[in-house]
């Protein structure tokens, strides 16, 4: 095999690997953002794709082995959650959270909980916090 042909093959392999890495990175970077009611309404179209969901944590919050089970509510719609791992220290019923994960059957499987409490978040998202505070503090059936 000539050196020029070998160089072309190596270049093609390197370009293919770079294209794969870029495509994978862009795919992971495009995480959808939904409120709990939107996520429930769009469940079939979301499939098992990863997305973020926002809602207010409701009672009860229960430990299940190394996981935490709870629900979030938005616009009166409850979304059951099973979170893998420990939640952040500020996590409790009655606070707005953003979760990252995907649908697993009828439950949202979360692997990341973001508690939105900074003053910067409060300034930029005052309407979301107002909506969250207006949600009924009920348990989800």
C-alpha positions in Angstrom: 0.0 0.0 0.0 1.4 3.4 -0.9 2.0 6.0 1.7 -0.5 8.5 0.1 -3.2 5.8 0.2 -2.4 5.0 3.8 -2.5 8.8 4.7 -6.0 9.0 3.0 -7.3 6.1 5.0 -5.9 7.5 8.3 -7.4 10.9 7.5 -10.8 9.3 6.8 -10.7 7.4 10.1 -9.8 10.5 12.0 -12.5 12.6 10.4 -15.1 9.9 11.0 -14.1 9.7 14.7 -14.3 13.5 15.0 -17.7 13.5 13.3 -19.0 10.9 15.7 -17.7 12.8 18.8 -19.2 16.1 17.6 -22.6 14.4 16.8 -22.7 12.7 20.1 -21.8 15.9 22.0 -24.4 17.9 20.2 -27.0 15.2 20.8 -26.3 15.2 24.5 -26.3 19.0 24.7 -29.8 19.4 23.3 -31.7 18.5 26.5 -35.4 19.5 26.3 -36.9 21.6 29.1 -40.5 21.0 30.1 -42.8 21.8 33.0 -44.3 18.8 34.8 -47.7 19.3 33.0 -45.9 19.6 29.6 -43.8 16.5 30.3 -46.9 14.4 31.1 -48.8 15.7 28.0 -45.8 15.1 25.7 -44.8 11.7 27.3 -45.3 9.7 24.1 -43.3 12.1 21.9 -40.5 12.4 24.4 -40.0 8.6 24.5 -36.9 7.7 26.4 -35.0 10.8 25.4 -33.3 12.8 28.2 -34.9 16.1 29.2 -35.2 18.5 32.1 -38.5 19.0 33.9 -39.5 21.7 36.4 -42.1 21.5 39.1 -42.9 21.9 42.8 -42.0 19.0 45.1 -45.1 17.7 46.9 -45.5 15.4 49.9 -44.7 12.7 50.6 -40.9 12.2 49.9 -39.8 8.7 50.6 -36.5 6.9 50.7 -36.4 3.6 48.7 -33.0 2.0 49.2 -30.5 4.4 47.6 -33.3 6.2 45.7 -35.8 8.9 46.6 -39.4 8.8 45.5 -41.6 11.9 45.3 -43.8 13.8 42.9 -43.6 17.2 41.4 -46.6 19.3 40.3 -47.2 22.0 37.7 -50.5 23.5 36.6 -52.3 20.9 38.7 -50.6 17.9 37.0 -48.5 15.5 39.1 -45.5 13.8 37.8 -44.1 10.8 39.8 -40.3 10.8 40.2 -37.7 8.2 41.2 -34.4 9.9 41.8 -31.2 7.8 41.9 -29.0 9.0 44.7 -29.2 11.5 47.5 -31.0 14.8 46.9 -29.3 18.2 47.6 -29.4 19.5 51.2 -32.1 22.1 50.4 -34.4 19.5 48.8 -37.8 19.3 50.6 -41.5 19.4 49.8 -42.8 22.9 48.7 -39.7 24.0 46.7 -39.4 24.4 43.0 -36.8 22.1 41.4 -35.5 21.2 38.0 -34.7 17.5 37.4 -32.7 15.9 34.6 -33.6 12.4 33.5 -36.0 10.5 31.2 -39.3 8.6 31.3 -39.1 5.0 32.6 -42.6 3.7 32.1 -44.9 6.0 34.0 -42.2 7.4 36.3 -39.7 10.1 35.6 -36.2 8.6 36.3 -34.1 11.5 37.6 -30.3 11.5 38.1 -29.9 15.2 38.9 -31.8 17.6 41.1 -31.3 21.3 40.8 -32.8 23.4 43.6 -33.5 26.9 42.3 -32.9 29.3 45.2 -30.2 31.8 44.2 -31.1 35.5 44.1 -30.1 35.6 40.4 -32.6 32.8 39.6 -35.3 34.6 41.6 -34.7 37.8 39.6 -34.7 36.1 36.2 -37.6 33.7 36.9 -40.0 35.6 39.3 -43.0 34.4 37.4 -42.0 30.7 37.8 -41.6 31.2 41.5 -44.9 32.9 41.7 -46.6 30.0 39.9 -44.8 27.5 42.1 -46.0 29.3 45.2 -49.5 29.3 43.9 -49.5 25.5 43.4 -51.6 23.7 46.0 -49.4 21.9 48.5 -51.3 18.7 48.2 -50.1 15.1 47.8 -50.2 13.5 44.4 -52.4 10.5 44.2 
